[in-house]
Amino acid sequence: MTLRRVFKLTGVVLALPLLVVALFFISAWIGSSVPRNADWTESDDGIVIMVETNGIHTGIVMPVVSDVKDWRQTFPSAGMTRSDGRMPTHVAIGWGEKEVFLNTPTWGDLRASTALRIAFQGGDGLMRVGHYAWPQPSEYHRPLVLRPEEYRVLVAEVEAALPHVPHGEERFSHDSFEHGARNYDALGRYTLAKTCNQWVGDTLAKAGVRMGHWTPLAGGVMKWIPSPAGTR
């Protein structure tokens, strides 16, 4: 084999990961741009939720207590006083990979072995529950008004991602590196096709909200949620 051919093959090998990454982002853009529930419109009156993002991860913010659901019955931490002495008014729910949620507070803490395992094998699901006191609309917390029947479906979808707890027992929670949050065991397998953001997109879509078909990235979810007036 000539030296020229060796260089050519080396270039192909080095280019393959970049090609895979590029295809992933292109596919995510296309998949998130094709809507489900294309005719859905926001209700003028109903239950206000929020879709939140930090640019990487998205979650669903819901009132702790409403006529449809009392989340204190599902998440014991929702009925506990926050560190600032206030009671939570809202829960912020996100689904993700267990080891990342428990042991990876920053990208610098993400081990290469963990990233490769998730990429090729996936990982167990975990539900992170944040506890807010009167969160305000912003670019990062975008409100939506759901009809009661839509909110019931949303609640059911969230609960369907949780393992059964025997009657009379309290759901166990893990510590979280995110201030004021708790982690709860969840069902499902995290993969590059079923990411934290895909879970949020699927959950909202099943409740009837207009949403892209494949939303593995935060931007693919948030492009369907209007920013509150005056935040741009």
N, C-alpha and C positions, 0 to 999 in steps of 0.2 A: 504494500500500500504506500503510495507516494505521500510526501509531506503535505502537498496541496490537498489531497483527498482527506487526510487526517484533520486539517484545519476546517475543511468544509463540513465534515461530520460533526466536529466539535461545535461549530456554529449552529448547526441544526439542533443539536442536543440542548445547547444553552438557550435557544430561541423557543423551544417547546413550552417551558413554563410560562413565558411571557405571552405566548399565543393562547394558552389555556386561560390565563387571567383575563386577557382581552376578550375572549369569547364569553367568559362568565359575565363581565360587565355589560357587554353588548346584549347578551340574552336577558340579563336582568332589566335593562332599559326597555327592551321590546316587550318582555313579559309583563312588566309593571304598567305599561302604557295601554294594554288591552283591557277594557273595563269589564267587571262583573256588575250586575245590577245597574246598568247604564241609565235607566230611567228613574233611579231613586232620587228623591228630593228630601231635604231636611225638613223636619216638622216645625211648625210655628210654635207649638206648645207640647211639652213632654218632659222627659228626663234628660238633663244636661250631663254629658260626659265630656271628657277631653282625650285627645290623642297627643301624647307627649313624645319628645325626641331630644336626644343629646347629640344628634348628628350621626351616631353609630347605631344606637339601640332605640326602639320605640316601645311604648307601653300604653295601656288604657287606664284612664283615671275615672273612677266612678264614686258617687256618694256612698259613704259608709251605710247610711240608712235611707231607704226610699220605700214607697208603697209596694214596690216589687220585691226588694231584697234587703236583708240586713246582713252585711258582710261580717259582722261580729260573730255570727253563727258558724261561719266557715273559717275565718282567720281570727283566732283569739287575740292576736296583736292589734287588731283593728279596734278593740274595746279597751286598750290600755293607754294610759297617759303618756304623751310624748316627753322627751327630755326637757322641753321648754315649759312643761306644765300644762300644755293645752291638749285637749282630746282631738283625735283625728276626725276630720269631717269627710275625708276622701281617702280611698285606697288607690294606689298606682300599681297596676299589675302588669308584669312582663314575664315572658317565658324564655328560657334559654338553656345553655349547656351547664350541667351540674358543676363540673370541676372549675369551669371558668367563673361561674357565679360565686362559688365558695372560696376560691383560692387565687383569683387573678384580678386584683384591684386596679392594675394599670397594664397597658400593652407591654411594658417592660418586664412584667411578671409572667407573661405568657411564654411557657416553655415550648421549644421547637417540637418536642415529642408530643405535647398536647395538641398543638396545631396540626401536626401530621395525622395524629389519631382521629381528630375530628374530621379532617379533610377526607380520609380514606375509610374510616369506620363509623364515624358519628360518635355520639355520646348521650348519656342519660339526660332527660329533661329535668328542669327545676323551675319553680315559680318564685319570682322575687316580688314582694309586696312592700311598697313604700306607704308611708302614712303622712298625709298632708292636712294642714289646717287652712281651709279657705284658699286654695290655689287660685291664682288670677290668670285670666287669659293672656297669652303672649305668643310670640312666634314659636316658642318651644312647647306651649300648652294650648292647643287649638280646640275650642269647644265645638261640640256637635249636639244637636237636640234630637233625641230618639223618641219615637212613639212607644208607649208602654209595652206593646206587643213585641216591638223590635228589641227593647231592652231586656225583656224576658228571655228572648233567644240568646242575646249576648251573655246574660248571666248563666244560662244553661251551658253555653259553650265553654265558658271559663271553668265552671264546676266539672265539666266532662274531662278536663285536663288534670283533675286531681284524683288521687287514689281514694278508695273508700275508707272511711274511718268508722269502726264499730260504734254502735249507739252507746252513748255514755262516756266515750273517750274523747280526749281533746287532741286536735291535730298538732303534731309535733312541728317545730320550726327550728331552723338552723340560724346561727349568727350570720350577719351580713357585714361586709366591709363598707357598704353604703350606709351612711349615717341615717339612723331612724328606720331602717328597713329590716325585714325578716325574710328568710328563704324557706319555702315549703316544698316538700317532695312533689313531683309532678309526673304525669304519664307522658309518653311520647318519646321519640328518638330525634335528637338534634342532628341534622346533617346540613351540607351546603345547599341542599334543595329545600330543607325545612328549617330555616333559621328562626331566630327570635322575631325578626320583622315579618317573615312569612306567616308565623303564628298570629301576629297581630292582624295582618291583612286578611287571613282566612277567617279569624274570629269576627272581625267587623263585617266581612262580606256575608257570612252566614246569618248575621243579624239583619241583612238587607242593605247595608251601606254600600255606596258605589266605591269600588276598589279594584285595583289591578289584579290580574290573574296570578302573576308570580312576582312577589315583592321581597326578595331576599335582603335588600338593602333599605336603610331607613328612608332615603329619598323616594323610593318607590311607593312607600306608604304615604308619606307626607304630601306628595304631589296631589293627592286626592282630598286632602283636608284643607279647606280654605283658612288662610291666616286671619285672625281677628282684625277688624277695622282699626286702622291707625298704628299697626305694628310693623308695617313695611317702610 
